[in-house]
């Protein structure tokens, strides 16, 4: 029994012409080899499974080929190519950056670079997954990468270009590999199934290519699994079953049920899908992709973006003609939010069913938001200026005044208001023009039913003050008192207030200590509204400050003056005592003073070699 080799290894490209989907890179490298314009360092970066390592190996083999072809390809017949194909080339070194990422490993590479090749022109070092190297290893590799020997070429490959140091990037020629398109993947898979004599329809190969998402290695691995699953026969049905992909026919049926607002039909259809083992997030994602394709087909220019199985384009185009764009966009928004919140939902099935219920009544909501002519109703907006509404202020009315008296009154007020003389304007006429009357803030109402009342107060008789007017108006119902004037501080009344408050404290047994403090306190008036209270100790000051609010209110009420304030001071009555001299001196000074009086003590210290403790 022959040993099985997976398709990804068995059909790995051996020349630039067989590399799939990277024509821009293959052409560049072949021209560089033909023109002898090779760089000393290359960096191949791009997603997984697109041919980075494959191109690195082909480049390494082609550089050392002894019989280079006219198109820049290796001959695969010379000893160098044969040794490479057999895996025994002594000039090509392939390292894994994930397992050889230390400084010591990089030092071994640097030491190996110093040795010239035994056969061939170049020594090629292929370092895969180079982003896994540590910063120290990169720094150790910098000098060699910048100025290698003329026979050394480095080819670095990585899937994460952003993790490589900028100093490394600046020393390499960078080639960005792109994802392989679905059509290129399908063509390559078709070649392989033809060589292997496998029965496979194009629809199943397109499903495999879509599932691989531009990765050729994944596509070949999926093909191997399906071939083993189906015993050499690959069709559309078993491919969907193996890859756990929901058939688009379900999505067509679901869309039709939702557009007809058949909630029961859509719920039953989802239940059927759920019983087949498809998870809710897969249904939400697949249905959102399906609606995206329907929306793309609405415009013929964007129909080329439709990435579906061959033969299904006509179904999408026919459905897109009857589908409403507003419905599709709103449904995509609902499905997107549902897919985001799917992970945090406790009841997954109920979460998907609630989404289907929203989609079921979505068309009804859109219909309600449309106007009679079928256009979407926008939010109300005021396009024209609107006058500001003001509340009418009632004007001053003069009731029961005759027309002649009203005219005289308005004329009199007009003359008083306009003191400056105006040329050619009569100011003593008894008649008033309509324009003058209109300018006055007075409305005159003539009603003969009521007697005439004078508006202007008479100036005859003695004037009354405000207090007398209030008393006449209030009568006997209220007692009107005049506001007392505020008094300024004087020591006699202040001392009397102090003694009154002291008597209140003495009557309270809990405040006898405070009362004794009040007895010995001294009062001094600073100005008309401020005085000081002087005590002998801090404790006495605290006793008075505890009564500060009540005391201030008592004094302010007595003087009828809320601006009166006071402060509590502590008198410095402690006598300063003379500090003894020996208490002022430190240890060194005291020893020197004693040594002056008793020299033998200093001699004793010197003989015993003692030190003064400071």
Buried (B, 14 or more C-beta within 10 A) or exposed (E): EEEEEEBBEEBBBBBBEBBBBBEEBBEBBBEBBBEEEBEBBBBBBBBEBBBBBBBBBBBBBBBBBBEBBEEBBBBBEBEBBEBBBEEEBEBBBBBBBEEBBBBEBBBEBBEEBEEEBEEBBBBBBBBBBBBBBBEEBBBBBEEBBEEBBEBBBBBBBBBEBEEBBEEBBEBBBBBEBEBBBBEBBBBBBEEBBEEBEBEBBBBBBBBBBBBBBBBBBBBBBBBBEBBEEBEEBBBBEBBBBBBEBBBBEBBBBBBBBBBEBBBEBBBEBBEEBBEEEBBBBBBBBBBBBBBBBBBBBBEEEEBEEBBBBEEBBEBBBEBBEEBBEBBBEBBBEBBEEBBEEBEEBEEBEEBBBEBBBBBBEBBEEBEEEEEEEEEEEEEEEEEEEEEEEEEEEEEEEBBBBEEEBBBBBBBEBBEEEEEEEEEEEEEEEEEBEEEBBEEBEBEBEEEEEEEEEEBEEEEEEEEEEEEEEEBEEEEEEEEBEEEEEBEEBEEEBBEEBBEEBBEBBBEEEEBEEBBBBBEEBEBEBEEBBEBBBBBBEEEBBEBBEEBBEEBBEBBBEBBEBEEBEBEBBEEEEEEEEEEEEEEEEEEEEBBEEEBEEEEEEBEEBEEEEEEEEE
